[in-house]
Amino acid sequence: MPGFLDRELLKGENGQWTDIAHWGTMDHALKAIDHVMKLPLCLAYFGYIDDTTLQMMHFALSQKCP
């Protein structure tokens, strides 16, 4: 997908999951939403997510440390 950099899947001690996708630009991230909702593989992945607890958020990088 245009602008996709990488993805991280994290699990907290409380059992909460966080899925972080990194994109080249905010525009890439926003356009990807429409695209992935049409891909069978992505839809299958989303089927494992309890959508009653789902929160989708977008953040702009303010600082990156080495």
C-alpha positions as CSV (number, residue, x, y, z in Angstrom):
1,M,0.0,0.0,0.0
2,P,1.3,3.4,-0.8
3,G,3.0,5.0,2.2
4,F,3.0,2.0,4.5
5,L,6.1,1.7,6.5
6,D,5.6,-1.0,9.2
7,R,3.3,-2.3,11.8
8,E,3.6,-3.2,15.5
9,L,1.3,-5.4,17.6
10,L,1.5,-4.9,21.3
11,K,-0.1,-6.7,24.3
12,G,-0.4,-5.2,27.7
13,E,-0.2,-7.1,31.0
14,N,-4.0,-6.4,31.3
15,G,-4.6,-8.3,28.1
16,Q,-5.3,-5.2,26.1
17,W,-4.0,-5.2,22.5
18,T,-2.6,-2.2,20.5
19,D,-2.0,-2.4,16.8
20,I,0.2,0.5,15.5
21,A,0.6,1.1,11.8
22,H,3.2,3.6,10.6
23,W,2.6,5.5,7.4
24,G,4.7,8.0,5.4
25,T,2.1,10.7,5.7
26,M,-1.3,11.2,7.4
27,D,-2.8,11.3,3.9
28,H,-1.5,7.8,3.2
29,A,-3.0,6.6,6.5
30,L,-6.4,8.1,5.9
31,K,-6.6,6.7,2.3
32,A,-5.6,3.3,3.5
33,I,-8.7,3.0,5.6
34,D,-11.0,2.8,2.5
35,H,-8.6,0.5,0.7
36,V,-8.2,-2.1,3.5
37,M,-11.9,-2.4,4.1
38,K,-12.1,-4.0,0.6
39,L,-9.3,-6.5,1.0
40,P,-10.4,-10.1,2.0
41,L,-7.2,-10.7,4.0
42,C,-7.7,-7.5,6.0
43,L,-11.4,-8.2,6.6
44,A,-10.4,-11.7,7.9
45,Y,-7.9,-10.1,10.3
46,F,-10.5,-7.6,11.5
47,G,-12.8,-10.5,12.3
48,Y,-10.6,-11.4,15.3
49,I,-11.1,-7.9,16.8
50,D,-13.8,-7.3,19.3
51,D,-15.3,-4.2,17.7
52,T,-17.1,-3.2,20.9
53,T,-13.7,-2.3,22.3
54,L,-12.1,-1.0,19.1
55,Q,-10.8,2.6,19.0
56,M,-9.2,3.8,15.8
57,M,-7.0,6.9,16.3
58,H,-4.6,8.8,14.1
59,F,-1.6,10.6,15.5
60,A,1.1,12.8,13.9
61,L,4.7,12.1,14.9
62,S,6.0,14.9,17.1
63,Q,9.4,13.5,17.9
64,K,11.4,10.4,17.2
65,C,14.3,9.4,19.4
66,P,17.1,7.0,18.2
